[in-house]
């Protein structure tokens, strides 16, 4: 896998998608990595858009064995949690997510925006961050799918943000596509 590309990130992202990988990191050449900090100079470009959301409730459809996660994001600095959509929970995660969230049950909705009460709804205290894939824009989840809980996630990172416009330069590589070399046997040592 190339360590650095000077240009043509968009075709490279297409190749990454073809290999079924998660995405790439785009960064300003002169920027330094700051552990634990998010900056506009380092951007994660996912093949499928993802969002960190606050898990505010679950809706269980017992007859069909389905579960939907009620997702929220903070809309301002006062901590206003707004409902941004539902995320389908894959069947193999239903029991696990249901069990993992039992101790976070709440009596009322954590969302500032009123939601109709539906049968099978269990509200949650806004303490859990989830990763969802979706087909919407910033602050709106469409066709969302729950992927995981983020135990390292911070609630204040779950914000509705304005889209960042990034200028795209014309391709310079012509018709030649970037090469991607996968090292299947590469072992990553977490102690290093």
Order of alpha helices (4+ residues) and beta strands (2+ residues): alpha-beta-beta-beta-beta-beta-alpha-beta-beta-beta
